[in-house]
Amino acid sequence: MSRVAPETLRPLRVRAPAPARKLWNGLVIALCTLCAALILLPLALIVGHLLARGLAGLTLGFFVHLPTPVGEPGGGMANAIVGTFILAGLASLMAVPVGVGAGVWLAEYGRGRLGGLVRYTADVMSGVPSIVVGVAAYGLVVVPMGRFSALAGSVALALLMLPTIIRSTEEVVRLVPRSYREAALALGAPQWRVIQQVVVPAASGGIVTASLLALARAAGETAPLLFTALGNRFWSLRIDQPMASLPVYIFDYAKAPYEDWNRQAWTGALVLLIMVSLVSGLLRLTTRRLPRR
């Protein structure tokens, strides 16, 4: 091979970007910024409108008093706030273990016809209107029990949560590097222990996020609760009896011909938004502080 004389070598020169390239780069960055602002704008408008209409009714009495009789001003939604927590908690206890387990199974083993059937079913369920889920829960739970109940409402909300948890969990588990699995298997760990102690902890952040997304959707649903939990204007902590909830109260108070009830509907919507935000923030803070082994 012939050698090139050192004096013939020239240093590489980095050409400055052309003005047209600079302009195109600036336009693309501005377009991306505009798209991000458009995504945040609806949320900002909703929060601002709820604060403007519902902040005035956000008093201590709203959280500790029961609803007043029809036509009387005042009162609060204490029973509906507690009922919403109970319904959402029961629905999460039903949906999260099943959804996470199904999602992990799909990611690790669901490569055959059964896995395709489960994915197809989850995709179909995610597109089913919530009122249809409410009617289904009415036929599956309310009719056999012979009465409306918080248990029936929780079943309806759990059915709404399942598709989001299943498909999101499958995706985040697939994102775990394959080298994690191979390293654990090389150390002699069985497959089930690899999934339990390596794969699931590595994907725990995404699994929590998927569960929160499903919970946020279910917490604001009204139609399924109208067919299942119905509502209650008194204290009721029994899951086999009708139970009050914020979405149903917001629906009833918003269409009522009383100005005070309409104001309470806006306050109830603001409280529901605050509840979902607080639960999401607390869970995220808790999962970030979990020790990683």
N, C-alpha and C positions, 0 to 999 in steps of 0.2 A: 504494500500500500504506500502511496505517496504521501508524504507529510506536507502540511501547509506551513509555510514560513510564518513565524509569529508576527512579523511586521505587516503581513497581509490581513491579519484578523482585525476586524472593526467592532467596536462596542455596539450592542443593540440599543437602538433608540426607541423609546416608547412614544408613539405618536399621540398627541393630544386629541381628545375626541372632537369630532367635527361639530360645528354649531347645530347642524340638523339633528345629530345624535343627542346632543345635550337637550335640545328642545323636546325631542321625542321622549327622553328619559323623564324630564320634568312633567310632561303631560301624563305619562303613565302613573307616576307617583301621585300627582294631583287627582287622577281618576280613582286610584285605590283609596286615597284619603276620603274622597267624596262618597264612595261606596260604604266605607266604614261609618261615616257620619249618617248616611241614610239608614243603616242598620240600627244605629243608636237612637235616631230621631223618634221612631214610634214609641219606644220604651220611655224616652224622656217626656213625650207628650202625655202618655198614659199616667206616669207617675205625677207629673205636674198637675194634670186635671184632677186626679184623686186627691192630691194635697189641697188643691184650691177648694174642692167641694166637700171633702170629708174631714179635714183637719179641725174644723171648728167643733165637731161633735166628738172629738177624741178626748173624752174626760174619764175620770175614775169611775163614775157611775155607769158608763157604757160597759165596763169590764166586770162590774160586781152586781149589777141589777138585772132582774128578769124583765122580759117584755111586759109592757102595760097592756090592759085590755084594749080592744079595738076602739079607736077613736080618741083615746086618752094620750096626751103628750108625755114625753119622758120615757123612762125605762132604759134598758140596755139589752145586750146580747150575751150575757155571761154563759147561759146554758148552751148557746150556739157555738161559742168559742171552745168550750170544753168538749162539746160533741164533735166538733171538727177534728180536734186532736185525737179523740178516741177512734173515730172512723178512719182517719188517715193512718193512725198507728196500727190498727187491726189489719187494714189493707196491706200495709208494708210487711207485717208479720206473715201474711199469706203469700204475697207476690215476690218479695225479695229472695227468700231461699229457693223457691221454685225457679224463678227467672234466672238467678245467678247459676244455679246448678244446670239448667238447660243450656245456658249460654256457654258455660265451660265445656259441657259435653259436646256441643256442636263444634266448638273450636278444636277439641282434641280428638274426637271420635266420629263426628257427624259427617262422614264422607260418602255414605251410601244412600239408598233410597229413603230410609227412615230419616236421615238428617235433612234431606231435601224436603220431605213432607213436613218436618217440624219448622223449617225456615219458611216454607210457603204458608203454613198455618199462621205463623207469627206475623208475616207480612199482610195477610188478609185481615187478621184481627186488628192490626194497627190502623187500617182504613175503615173499620166498621164504625158508624156513628155511635156516639155515647148513648143516645136514647135507645138504640137497638140493644146495646149491652144492658141497659136498665130493664128493658122488657124481658130479656133472657134471664136476668137475675130474679125478676119477679116470678117467672114461671118455675125457676129451679129452686128458689129458697122461700119466697113469700107464700106461694100457693101451698107447698107442703107444710109449712109452719102454721098457716092459717092466719097470719098477721104480719104487718110491717115490723121491721126490726133493724137495729144497728148492724146486726150480723149480715143481713141481706145487703145493706148498703156497702159494707166492707167488701163483700164478695164482688159486687159490681165494680167498685173502685180497683180491686185487685185484678180483675179481668182487663181493665183499661191499662194498668201498669205493666202487665206481663210482656206485651210485645216490645215495648221500649227497652225493658231490662234485658230480655233475651238477646235481641239483635245487637244492642250496644255492648253487652258483656262479651259476646262472641268476637266482636271486632277488636276490643281492647286486649283480650287474651291472645288473639292472633298476633298482636303487635309485640308481644314478649319475645325477645331474641331466642332463636332456636338453640344458640350456644348455652343458654341457661339450662335448658332441658338436657342437652347432651352431657354437660358437665356433671349434673346431678345423677344421671343414669350411669355415667362412667365411674362414679363413686360407689355404685352398687345399690342406689335407692330404687325401690319399685316405682312403677308408673304412678300409682295413686298418691304416693308420698311426694313425688316430684310436683304433681299438680297442687297438692295441698300446701306444701311448704316453700315452693319456689315460684310456680306460675301464678297462683292466685295472689300471694303477697306482692309480686311485681306488678300486677295489674290492679291492685286494690284502689288506687286513685281513680282510674277510669270506671271501675265498678261502682264506686260511691257516687261519682258524677252521673252515671246512668240511672242509678236508683233515685237520685235527687230530681233528675229530669222527669222521671215517671211520677214521683210524688207530687211535683209541682203541677203536672197536668191533672192528676186525679183530685188534688185538693180543691181545685176550682170548678169541678164538674157539678152541675145542678140536675140535669135530666135523669141520670141514673138514680139519684137519691129521691126524686119525686116518686119513683116506682118502688122504692125499697125501704129506705129509712123513714120516708115521709116527712116527719117533723114533729116537734113537741114544744109547747110554750111553757113547759115546766121543767124542773130538774129531773133528768132521767139518765142514770149511769148504767142501767142494765142493757146488755147487748141483745137481749131477746125482746126488747120493747122499742117502739118508735123513738127516735132521738133527733134533737135539733142539730142544725149545721148552718154555718155561715152562708154557703151558696144558696141554700133554700130560703133563708131569711132575706138575703139580698134580693132574690127573685120576687118574693112576696111583697117586701116593702117597696121595691122600685115601682111596682104596678099598682100600689095602693093609692087611693084618692086623698091621702093625708100628707100634708107637707112635712110634718115632723118625721113620719115614717120614711119619706123620700130622702131626707137628710141622713137618717140612720142607715139607709141603704148605701149611700156613698161612704159613710164612716166604716161600715162593715166591709166594703170592698177594699178600703185602705188597710184595715186591720188584717184581712186575708193576705194581702200583698206583703205586709210586714211579717206575718207569721212564716210564710214560705221563705222569705229572705233570711230571717233569723235562723230557721232550721238549717238552711243551706250553709250559712256562714259558720254555725256551730259545728256541723258535721265536717266541713272542710278543715276547720281549725283542729278538730280532734284527730282526723286522719293524718294531717301533716305532722302531728306530734307523736304519732305512734312509733315505737322503736322498730328499726329495720334490722333484722338479723342477716 
